[in-house]
Amino acid sequence: MGVATCISDLYDSSCHHPKKLKKRNQLQTVEIKIKMDCEGCERRVRKSVQGMKGVNSIEVDPKKSKLTVIGYVDPDKVLHRVRHHTGKKAEMWPYVPYDVVDHPYVPGVYDKKAPPGYVRNTADVDPQTVGLARASSTEIRYTTAFSDENPTACMVM
């Protein structure tokens, strides 16, 4: 019986074509910025992603112009579908909470259109402008002159 099982397994594997293995998407939270003026726009945005395969939940926040999709989806496909079905300009959510950014007032990070408590993500900003937020050599000299780690620092009491 063991030999017959081995022969049948060999026969089954040689006759059938191996199935292509699909790469399964991971659970993701996709945030998209899209302008919504009225309840009809909000409904259209919700319906555009509602029928997608792998979507678990949809949150629409018209005050922030934000669409949040949670599920086993590809972010680029969600963005393309929203653009295609609504006919509106949509982009990935470019903002992060104010507390996360080291220097929130660097040129290019602060955005007047951002919702309250949010600034533009520093990963999207040009690296040359982020360099402007670093302290100059005179600032570093003054801050290290009075530090406890500097053995030649003055002692002011």
C-alpha positions as CSV (number, residue, x, y, z in Angstrom):
1,M,0.0,0.0,0.0
2,G,2.9,2.4,0.6
3,V,4.3,1.8,-2.9
4,A,0.9,2.4,-4.5
5,T,0.5,5.7,-2.6
6,C,4.0,6.9,-3.8
7,I,3.3,6.0,-7.4
8,S,-0.1,7.7,-7.3
9,D,1.5,10.9,-5.8
10,L,4.1,10.9,-8.5
11,Y,1.5,10.5,-11.2
12,D,-0.7,13.2,-9.7
13,S,2.1,15.7,-9.6
14,S,3.4,15.0,-13.1
15,C,-0.1,15.2,-14.8
16,H,-1.4,18.4,-13.2
17,H,0.2,21.7,-13.9
18,P,1.3,23.4,-10.7
19,K,-1.0,26.3,-9.7
20,K,0.5,29.7,-9.7
21,L,0.9,30.9,-6.2
22,K,-0.7,34.4,-5.7
23,K,1.0,36.8,-3.5
24,R,-1.5,37.8,-0.8
25,N,-1.7,41.4,0.2
26,Q,-1.1,42.3,3.9
27,L,-3.6,44.0,6.0
28,Q,-3.1,47.7,5.4
29,T,-4.6,51.1,6.2
30,V,-4.7,53.2,3.1
31,E,-5.4,56.9,3.6
32,I,-6.3,59.1,0.7
33,K,-6.8,62.9,0.4
34,I,-9.8,63.7,-1.8
35,K,-12.0,66.8,-1.8
36,M,-15.6,66.2,-0.9
37,D,-18.1,69.1,-1.1
38,C,-21.4,67.5,-0.3
39,E,-23.0,64.3,0.8
40,G,-23.3,63.1,-2.8
41,C,-19.5,63.3,-3.2
42,E,-19.1,61.5,0.1
43,R,-21.4,58.7,-1.1
44,R,-19.7,58.5,-4.5
45,V,-16.3,58.1,-2.8
46,R,-17.6,55.4,-0.4
47,K,-19.2,53.5,-3.3
48,S,-16.0,53.6,-5.4
49,V,-14.1,51.4,-3.0
50,Q,-17.0,49.5,-1.4
51,G,-17.0,46.7,-4.0
52,M,-13.3,46.1,-4.0
53,K,-12.0,42.7,-3.1
54,G,-10.3,42.6,0.3
55,V,-11.8,45.8,1.8
56,N,-12.7,45.3,5.4
57,S,-13.8,48.8,6.5
58,I,-14.2,52.3,4.9
59,E,-14.2,55.6,6.8
60,V,-15.0,58.9,5.1
61,D,-14.2,62.2,6.8
62,P,-15.4,65.0,4.6
63,K,-14.2,67.8,7.0
64,K,-10.6,66.6,6.6
65,S,-11.2,65.5,3.0
66,K,-9.9,62.1,4.0
67,L,-10.8,58.5,2.9
68,T,-9.5,55.6,5.1
69,V,-9.7,52.1,3.7
70,I,-8.6,49.1,5.9
71,G,-8.2,45.7,4.4
72,Y,-6.1,43.3,2.3
73,V,-5.7,45.7,-0.6
74,D,-2.9,47.3,-2.7
75,P,-2.7,51.1,-2.0
76,D,-2.0,52.0,-5.6
77,K,-5.0,50.1,-6.8
78,V,-7.3,51.8,-4.3
79,L,-6.0,55.2,-5.3
80,H,-6.5,54.4,-9.0
81,R,-10.0,53.1,-8.4
82,V,-11.0,56.2,-6.4
83,R,-9.6,58.5,-9.2
84,H,-11.3,56.5,-11.9
85,H,-14.8,56.0,-10.3
86,T,-15.1,59.5,-8.9
87,G,-13.4,61.6,-11.6
88,K,-11.8,63.7,-8.8
89,K,-8.1,64.5,-8.1
90,A,-6.9,62.1,-5.3
91,E,-3.6,61.6,-3.7
92,M,-2.1,59.6,-0.8
93,W,-2.6,61.3,2.6
94,P,0.5,63.6,2.8
95,Y,0.0,64.6,6.5
96,V,1.3,63.3,9.8
97,P,0.5,64.4,13.3
98,Y,2.4,67.5,14.5
99,D,4.1,65.6,17.3
100,V,5.8,63.1,15.0
101,V,7.8,65.6,13.0
102,D,11.1,66.9,14.5
103,H,11.0,70.4,12.9
104,P,7.4,71.1,11.9
105,Y,8.1,74.7,10.6
106,V,10.8,73.8,8.1
107,P,9.9,75.3,4.7
108,G,7.9,72.8,2.8
109,V,6.6,70.9,5.9
110,Y,4.1,73.4,7.2
111,D,1.0,73.5,5.0
112,K,-1.9,75.9,5.5
113,K,-4.3,73.5,3.9
114,A,-3.4,70.7,6.5
115,P,-6.1,69.8,9.0
116,P,-5.6,71.1,12.5
117,G,-2.8,69.2,14.4
118,Y,-1.2,67.9,11.1
119,V,1.8,68.9,9.0
120,R,3.2,67.5,5.8
121,N,5.3,64.4,6.0
122,T,9.0,65.1,6.1
123,A,9.7,62.1,3.9
124,D,7.9,63.9,1.0
125,V,10.0,67.1,1.5
126,D,13.2,67.8,-0.4
127,P,16.3,66.8,1.7
128,Q,17.9,70.2,1.1
129,T,15.1,72.0,2.9
130,V,15.3,69.6,5.8
131,G,18.9,70.6,6.2
132,L,17.8,74.1,6.9
133,A,16.3,73.0,10.2
134,R,19.6,71.9,11.7
135,A,21.2,74.1,14.2
136,S,24.0,76.4,13.0
137,S,27.6,76.1,14.3
138,T,27.1,79.2,16.6
139,E,24.0,77.7,18.1
140,I,25.8,74.4,18.7
141,R,28.7,76.3,20.3
142,Y,26.4,78.2,22.7
143,T,24.4,75.1,23.7
144,T,27.5,73.0,24.4
145,A,29.3,75.8,26.3
146,F,26.9,75.4,29.2
147,S,26.3,71.6,29.1
148,D,27.3,69.2,31.9
149,E,29.1,67.0,29.4
150,N,31.7,69.7,28.5
151,P,34.6,69.7,31.0
152,T,35.6,73.2,30.1
153,A,32.2,74.7,30.4
154,C,31.6,77.7,32.6
155,M,29.7,77.2,35.8
156,V,27.0,79.8,36.2
157,M,24.9,79.7,39.2
